[in-house]
């Protein structure tokens, strides 16, 4: 009898311990709003699977064909600004280096603002909107900050590549989406870099591959007397827009899941 009672008490103890740790695991699961790793009972990381390069191309190509005129107008605006710069610099040679520096700085700021507007147009098209050529100039006030971000990004990547190559590749993928963050309304330069770092979490290898592929594509476009960039640049921008929008949507979904999980737990 004593032995049976001992066995029964041991079984009850094991059941109690099992129930206790099961409750802890359930609480962790609900609080995390995510899945649970069966090996260590910790919330598993949410896996974000970015769209493939082919999917991004299949998404971008129809939009590019439909709005080819708009894309061409934006690129011709940049080309016209460059022509104007050259005319002014040549005509004002007698004013020396000061005019040259001022005009080139003004040109770079203007083009940076146009680029931000171009990305804004791509985001609107990605969301099913109907942007116009006037939207190209809606981000002109961001020109100085956008230019500063481009210079900072370029410096980080170049210095990283000169050091050990790998840091440059890592930084290029980590902060590749800062421009989209700014074009979508983030006016703080540092926060746009932080948002890009968050969006690239777990996808840096993929982003590095697509950046490399698009660089090769644009190099081929530039090699065709420069005319090919009227195809490759808009197409590349729309492909990166599709990647950005997908990652951003997944991030927003993840951020909503956690509060919902906590709410359900607190109600109980």
N, C-alpha and C positions, 0 to 999 in steps of 0.2 A: 504494500500500500504506500509506504514511504517513497519507494522508488517511482511508482506511478505518479504520486503527487509532485515529486521533484521534476519528472519529465514534463508534467502539465504546466508547472510554474515556469520552466525553461521555455516552453513553447509560447506561453503568454508573454514572457519577457521579449522574445524574438519578434512576436507580432507587434508588441508595443513599440519597439525600436524601429521596426519597418514602417509602421504608420507615422511615427514621428519624423523620420527622414523623408518619407514621401510627402508629408505636408510642407516641409522645408523646400523640397524640390519644386512643388507646385507653386509655392509663393515666389520662388526665384523665376520660374517660368512666366508667371503672370506679370510680375514687376518688370521683367525685361521686355515683355511684349514680343518675344521672339521664340525660336525653337530651343530645345534643350539637347545638349550633348549627352548621349546616353552613357559615355564612359566616365565623366567626372561630374555630372549633374550641374554643370555651369551653362549659362545661356550661350548657345552657339552664335557665332558671328553671322549676321545677315549677309548672304552672298548676293552681290549685284553682278549680274551677267550682262555686260554691255552688248549692244547690237554688233554684229559682225561687220567687216568692211563691205562685204557684198550687200548686206541689208541696208547699210548707210548709203551706198551707191544707188541701190534700187529706189530708195526714198528720195534722194537728191536729184536724180536724173529727170524725172517727169517735171518737177518744179523748175529746174533749170531750163528745160525746153519751153515751158509755158511763160516764164518771165525772163527770157533771154534779153529782151529789149531793155528791161529795167536794170539788169546786171550790167549790160553794155554801157548804159548811160552813166552809171556810177563810176565804172572804170574810165570812161572817157572824161569824166569830171576830174579825176586824178591826173590823167594825162594832160588835160588842158591847164591844170594848175602848174604842172612841171614846165610846159611850154612857156607860160607866162613868167615863171621864175627865170628861165633862161633869157628871155627877152629883156626883162628888167635888169638882170645882172650884167648882160652885155652892154646894154644902153647906159648903165650907170657905172662903168668901169672907172671913170674919173673920180668917183667918190671913194674909191679904195676898198679896203677889206671890211670896213664898217658896214657898208651897204650890203656887201656879199653875205656877211654873217647874219644881219638882221633879216634879210630876205629868205635865206635858207632856214632860219629858225621859224619864221612865219609860215613857210611852206610845210615844214615838218609838223607843226601844230595843226595846220589846216587839214593836212592829209590824215593825221591821227584822228581828228574829229570825224572826217568822212569815213574812215575805217570803222569807227565805233557806230556810226549811223548805218553802215553796210551790214554789220553784225546784227544790229537792231532789226533791219529789214529781213534778214535771214531768220531771226527768231519769230517774227510775225508770220512769215510764210510757213515756218514749221508748225505754228499753231493754227494754220488754216486761215489766216488773215489776208487782207488785200492791201499791202503797203503801196505807196506812191513814191515817185521820185523825190517829192518834197521831204519824205521821211529820212532821206540821206543826210539832211542838214539838222535834224532834231538833236543830234548828239555833239554838235560842234562845241558847246561849252565844256565838254569832257576832253577836248583836244589836248590841253597841257598835261592833265593827269594821265590820259591814255598814252601819250608819248613818253612820259616818265615811266609808266609801267612797262612799255616796250623796251626802253633802254635798260631798266633794272633786270628784266627777264633775260635780255640778250647778254648782259654782263655776267649774270649768274651761270647761264649755260656755257658761255665761252670759257670763263674761269674754271668751271667744273670739268669741261672737256680738256683743258690744258693740264689740269692736275692729274687725273687718272682715268679720264673718259667716262667712267661709270657715274661719278657725281654729276657731270653735265647731263648725261642721259636721264638720270633720276630727276633732276631739277626741271628739265624740259617737259617731262611728263607730269610732274607734280603741279606745276603752275601753268600748264598749257591753256587752261580754261578761264584765266583771269579776265581776258577781254570780253568773254560772253557775260561774265558776272557784272562787269561795268556797263556793258551795253543794255543789260536788263534792268539797270537802275541803281546799282551799287556805286555810289560816288566816292566812297573811301577806298583809296588805292590799296592799303594794307589789308583791309577786310576782303577785297576782291581776291587777293592772293590767298588769304586764309580759306575763303570759300572754295577756291580751286583745289587747294590741298585736301579739303574734306571730300570734295566730289571725286577726286582721283584715288581715294583710299581703296585699295584692293584691285585697282584697274590700271596701275602704272605701266605694266608690261604691254597691255593692250593699247594704251594711249601712245606708247613709244612706237609700236608697230605702225599705227595708223598715221602718226606724224611723219615717220620715215617714208611711208608709202606716198603720202601727199606731197612731201618735198620732192620726191622723184618725179611725181606726176607734173608738178609745176615747173621743174627743171626741163622736162621734155617740152612743156608748153612754151617756155621762154626760148628754147632752142629753135623753134619754128618762127624765126624772125620776130619773136615777141608776140605774134598774133595769137598763138595758142593759149596765152594766159587769159584771153577773153572767154575761154572755155574752162580751163583748169582752175582758175582762181575762184569763180562762183561755185563751181562744182565742189571744190575742196571746202569752201566755207559752209555750204549746205550740208556736207557730210559731217563736218565737225559740229554743226548746229544740232544735227540729229543725235549725235553722241552726247552732247551736253544736255539736251532736253531729256534724254532717257535717263541719264545719271541723276539729274536734278529731280526728276519725278520720283525715282526710287528713293532718293534721300528724303524728300518730303513725306513719302509714304512711311518710311522708317520712323521719322520724328513724330508722326501722328500715332503710330502703333503703341509707343510706350505710355503716353498719358492715358490712352484708352484701357490698356491693361491694368494700370494702377487704379483707374476709376472702378473697374469691375471688382478688383480685389477689395477696395475700400468699402464698396457697397455690401460686400459679404461680411 
